[in-house]
Amino acid sequence: MTNTESTPRHAAGGSKRPADSITGGQLPKHSWLLILALGWGIAAGILSVTDVFSIGGTAVLGMVLFFVLHYVASFAVEGRRRAADRLSRSVVTTFFLVALLPLGSLVWEVVSRGVARLDVAFFTETEAKTHIAGAQLGAAHALMGTLQSTAIAFLISVPIGLFTAIYLVEYGARTKLAAGIRFLVDVMTGIPSIVAGLFAYSLFSMIFGPGSAYTRTAFAGAIALTVLMIPTVVRSTEEMLKLVPNELREASYALGVPKWRTIVKVVLPTSLAGIVTGVILGIARIIGETAPLLVTAGYFQLTNPNPFSGTTATLPVMVYQSLRTIGPTAEQLHALGWAGALTLIIIVMGLNLIGRLIAWKFAPKTGR
């Protein structure tokens, strides 16, 4: 008998039978589901016997047992390295899902309570008819106030933040003044938002006097929001400018282009996507602030088209005032507050999506 005849079919190139997962040194693909169910079952049994059963305790103890059992099973079948890899992956995935629970519950609560009031009246009416039974209430006054304060803060913060970042990167990178500015920006990043509101209120009280109609306005609220937005714009713009390769600047200088023109024509266009994204994230940061606007902009149930005189309602403050209402109109105002909270979430999500779209659209292309 020749060697060819004595060779098994699968060794000579025929079809090889798939080895069993366990005997082949690998756990079945969905074995973790069985182990997870086993861990929760054991945990429920232990807690039931000890008369301390609870759903939360069963979930926590069951996950601990799952980690242990999954590691032991993987160690017995696949070896120590694969067992450690599976354990680390399970722990990271579990904590990721736990971190998503508060966000998921928050979104579900706000959507379920607020979606019913996102009607035409919400965007066209105000709260002025609260005392009238059966009247449709809306948040048009708060939407206008939010638009006013955010737009003014944007117009003030972006030029200051942009020029500050340009100075820090292009002109005073290693100077003591730049180090001091960076320190102040870091301090401003960490200050509580209520401090920014007190600063703006004190500033306008010193200029116009306490109790003046110009002290609590949408413009005063915008100044408070500016204090919170400038550090975000400065930091994000500075980091984007640092990412521009020095070779581009040197090539421009070698052609005799002055520094200011190099910044305008080379540096800023290269980092435009990151700068715009940082600005949009800065707007998303301030548009939901409540504490500084309570102090500066105040609250008014009618639309105030003048941002420089008189109190003005904003969406965050409207949500706060509506949800703390008690009495016969509480149910109607609570529904309005939940709709305002949902509107804020939609606006912030939209701004983040716009920032990502801009970053993708205007990012420098590396290919030809």
C-alpha positions in Angstrom: 0.0 0.0 0.0 1.4 3.4 -1.0 1.7 6.4 1.2 -0.9 8.1 -0.9 -3.4 5.3 -0.2 -2.8 5.3 3.5 -3.2 9.1 3.9 -6.6 10.1 5.3 -9.0 12.0 2.9 -8.9 15.3 4.8 -5.1 15.3 4.9 -5.0 14.8 1.1 -7.0 17.9 0.4 -10.5 16.7 1.0 -13.1 18.5 3.2 -12.2 18.8 6.9 -14.9 18.2 9.5 -15.4 21.1 11.7 -14.1 20.4 15.2 -16.5 20.8 18.2 -16.1 24.3 19.8 -15.2 23.0 23.2 -12.9 20.2 22.1 -11.3 22.6 19.6 -10.2 24.9 22.5 -12.9 27.5 22.1 -16.2 28.3 23.9 -19.3 28.3 21.9 -20.3 31.7 20.5 -23.3 32.3 22.7 -22.1 30.5 25.8 -22.0 33.8 27.7 -25.8 34.0 27.6 -26.1 30.6 29.3 -23.4 31.6 31.9 -25.2 35.0 32.5 -28.5 33.2 33.1 -26.8 30.8 35.4 -25.2 33.6 37.4 -28.5 35.4 37.8 -30.2 32.2 38.8 -27.6 31.4 41.4 -27.8 35.0 42.7 -31.6 34.9 42.9 -31.4 31.6 44.8 -28.8 32.9 47.3 -30.7 36.1 48.0 -34.1 34.2 48.3 -32.7 31.8 50.9 -31.2 34.7 52.9 -34.5 36.7 52.8 -32.9 39.7 51.2 -34.1 39.3 47.7 -34.3 42.4 45.5 -34.0 43.0 41.7 -31.1 45.3 42.1 -29.2 43.0 44.4 -29.8 40.0 42.1 -28.5 42.0 39.1 -25.3 43.1 40.8 -24.5 39.7 42.5 -25.5 37.9 39.2 -23.0 40.0 37.2 -20.2 39.2 39.7 -21.0 35.5 39.5 -21.1 35.8 35.7 -17.6 37.3 35.7 -16.3 34.5 37.9 -18.0 31.7 36.0 -17.2 33.1 32.6 -13.5 33.3 33.5 -13.4 29.8 35.0 -15.1 28.3 31.9 -12.9 30.1 29.5 -9.8 29.2 31.6 -10.7 25.5 31.5 -11.4 25.4 27.7 -9.3 28.2 26.1 -6.4 28.9 28.5 -5.4 31.7 30.7 -4.8 34.5 28.1 -8.2 34.0 26.4 -9.9 33.9 29.8 -8.3 37.2 30.9 -9.3 38.7 27.5 -12.9 37.6 27.9 -13.0 38.9 31.5 -11.7 42.3 30.6 -14.1 42.6 27.6 -17.1 41.6 29.8 -16.2 44.1 32.5 -15.7 47.0 30.1 -18.9 46.1 28.2 -20.9 45.9 31.5 -19.7 49.2 32.8 -20.4 50.8 29.4 -24.0 49.6 29.5 -24.3 50.7 33.2 -23.2 54.2 32.1 -25.8 54.3 29.4 -28.6 53.5 31.9 -29.0 57.0 33.3 -28.9 58.6 29.8 -31.4 56.1 28.5 -33.8 56.6 31.4 -33.5 60.4 31.1 -34.2 60.4 27.4 -37.2 58.0 27.8 -38.6 60.1 30.7 -38.3 63.4 28.9 -39.6 62.1 25.5 -42.6 60.2 27.1 -43.7 63.2 29.1 -42.9 66.0 26.7 -43.7 64.8 23.2 -47.4 65.3 23.6 -47.0 69.1 24.0 -44.8 69.6 21.0 -47.6 71.0 19.0 -48.2 74.2 17.1 -49.3 76.1 20.2 -46.0 75.3 21.9 -44.2 77.3 19.3 -46.7 80.1 18.8 -48.3 80.8 22.2 -46.9 82.1 25.5 -47.7 81.6 29.2 -49.7 84.8 29.5 -53.0 82.9 29.5 -52.1 80.7 32.5 -55.0 82.0 34.5 -57.6 81.2 31.8 -59.1 77.8 32.1 -58.5 75.6 29.0 -56.2 78.1 27.3 -53.4 76.7 25.1 -50.0 77.6 26.6 -46.8 77.8 24.7 -43.1 78.6 24.9 -42.7 81.2 22.1 -41.5 83.8 24.6 -38.9 81.4 26.0 -37.7 80.3 22.6 -37.2 84.0 21.5 -35.3 84.8 24.8 -33.0 81.7 24.3 -32.4 82.8 20.7 -31.5 86.3 21.8 -29.2 85.5 24.6 -27.4 82.7 22.7 -27.0 84.8 19.6 -25.5 87.7 21.5 -23.2 85.4 23.4 -22.1 83.8 20.1 -21.3 87.2 18.6 -19.2 88.2 21.6 -17.5 84.9 22.4 -16.3 83.8 19.0 -14.2 86.8 18.0 -12.6 87.1 21.5 -12.0 83.3 21.7 -10.6 83.1 18.2 -8.2 86.0 18.5 -7.1 84.9 21.9 -6.3 81.4 20.6 -4.4 82.9 17.6 -2.3 85.0 19.9 -1.5 82.0 22.2 -0.4 79.8 19.3 1.0 82.2 16.6 2.5 85.2 18.5 3.0 84.6 22.2 3.4 80.8 22.5 6.3 80.9 25.1 5.7 84.3 26.7 4.7 84.9 30.3 1.6 86.7 29.1 0.4 83.6 27.2 1.1 81.5 30.3 -1.1 83.8 32.4 -3.9 83.8 29.8 -3.9 80.0 29.7 -4.1 79.9 33.5 -7.0 82.3 33.5 -8.8 80.3 30.8 -8.4 77.2 32.8 -9.8 78.9 35.9 -12.8 80.2 33.9 -13.4 76.7 32.6 -13.9 75.4 36.1 -16.0 78.2 37.6 -19.6 77.4 38.6 -22.2 78.9 36.2 -23.9 80.8 39.0 -20.7 82.8 39.5 -20.8 83.9 35.9 -24.4 85.1 36.5 -23.5 87.0 39.7 -20.6 88.6 37.8 -22.9 89.9 35.0 -25.6 91.0 37.5 -23.0 92.9 39.6 -21.5 94.5 36.5 -24.8 95.8 35.2 -25.8 96.9 38.7 -22.6 99.0 39.0 -23.3 100.6 35.6 -27.0 101.2 35.8 -27.8 100.9 39.4 -29.6 98.1 41.4 -33.2 97.6 40.3 -32.8 99.3 36.9 -34.7 97.9 33.9 -31.3 97.4 32.2 -29.9 95.2 35.0 -31.9 92.0 34.3 -32.1 91.6 30.6 -31.4 89.1 27.8 -28.2 91.1 27.2 -27.0 90.6 30.8 -27.8 86.9 30.5 -25.7 86.8 27.3 -22.8 88.4 29.1 -23.0 85.6 31.7 -23.1 83.0 29.0 -20.2 84.7 27.3 -18.0 84.1 30.4 -18.9 80.4 30.2 -18.4 80.1 26.4 -15.1 81.9 25.9 -12.9 79.3 27.6 -14.5 76.5 25.4 -13.8 78.5 22.2 -10.3 79.4 23.3 -9.3 75.9 24.2 -10.8 74.2 21.2 -9.4 76.7 18.8 -5.9 76.6 20.4 -5.8 72.8 20.1 -6.9 73.0 16.4 -4.3 75.6 15.5 -1.6 73.5 17.2 -2.5 70.6 14.9 -1.6 72.6 11.8 1.8 71.3 10.6 4.6 73.9 10.9 5.8 72.9 7.4 2.7 74.7 6.0 3.7 77.9 7.8 7.3 77.6 6.8 6.4 77.1 3.1 4.2 80.2 3.2 7.0 82.2 4.8 9.5 81.0 2.3 7.3 82.4 -0.5 7.5 85.8 1.2 3.9 85.8 2.6 3.6 87.9 5.7 2.6 86.2 9.0 -0.9 87.7 9.2 -1.7 86.5 5.7 -0.3 83.1 6.4 -2.7 82.8 9.4 -5.7 84.0 7.3 -5.0 82.0 4.2 -3.2 78.9 5.5 -3.6 78.2 9.2 -7.3 79.1 9.7 -8.6 77.3 6.5 -6.6 74.2 7.5 -8.1 74.1 11.0 -11.6 75.5 10.1 -13.5 72.2 10.7 -12.1 71.9 14.2 -12.7 75.5 15.0 -16.3 75.4 13.9 -16.9 72.2 15.7 -15.6 73.8 18.9 -17.8 76.8 18.5 -20.9 74.7 18.0 -20.0 72.6 21.1 -19.6 75.9 23.0 -23.1 76.9 22.0 -24.4 73.5 23.1 -22.6 74.1 26.4 -24.4 77.3 27.2 -27.8 76.9 25.7 -29.0 74.8 28.6 -27.6 76.9 31.4 -30.2 77.9 34.0 -28.5 79.4 37.1 -26.9 82.4 35.4 -30.0 83.2 33.6 -32.1 83.1 36.7 -29.9 85.9 38.1 -29.5 88.0 35.0 -32.3 87.5 32.5 -35.1 86.8 35.1 -38.4 85.5 33.9 -41.4 87.0 31.9 -44.5 85.2 30.6 -44.7 87.4 27.5 -42.4 87.9 24.6 -39.9 90.7 25.1 -38.4 91.6 21.7 -35.9 94.1 23.3 -32.9 92.2 24.7 -31.5 95.4 26.3 -34.4 96.3 28.6 -36.7 94.2 30.9 -36.7 90.6 32.0 -36.8 87.9 29.4 -37.8 84.2 29.6 -35.5 81.5 28.3 -36.1 77.8 27.8 -34.0 76.5 30.8 -35.6 79.0 33.2 -39.1 78.2 31.8 -38.5 74.5 32.4 -37.4 75.3 36.0 -40.3 77.6 36.7 -42.9 75.3 35.1 -41.9 72.1 36.9 -41.8 73.8 40.3 -45.4 75.1 40.0 -48.0 73.9 42.4 -51.8 74.6 42.3 -54.6 74.3 39.8 -52.4 75.1 36.8 -49.6 72.7 37.8 -50.5 69.9 35.5 -50.7 72.1 32.4 -47.4 73.9 33.3 -45.7 70.6 34.1 -46.5 69.4 30.6 -45.2 72.6 29.2 -41.9 72.2 31.2 -41.4 68.7 30.0 -41.9 69.8 26.4 -39.3 72.6 26.9 -36.8 70.1 28.3 -37.4 67.9 25.3 -36.8 70.9 23.0 -33.5 71.6 24.7 -32.4 68.0 24.2 -33.3 68.1 20.5 -31.5 71.5 20.1 -28.3 70.2 21.8 -28.4 66.9 19.8 -28.9 68.9 16.6 -26.0 71.1 17.3 -23.7 68.1 18.0 -24.8 66.5 14.7 -24.1 69.8 12.8 -20.7 69.9 14.4 -19.9 66.4 13.3 -21.2 67.1 9.8 -19.0 70.2 9.5 -16.0 68.4 10.8 -16.5 65.7 8.2 -17.3 68.1 5.4 -14.5 70.6 5.8 -11.8 68.3 7.2 -8.5 68.5 5.2 -8.3 65.9 2.6 -5.1 63.8 2.6 -5.6 62.1 -0.7 -5.3 63.5 -4.2 
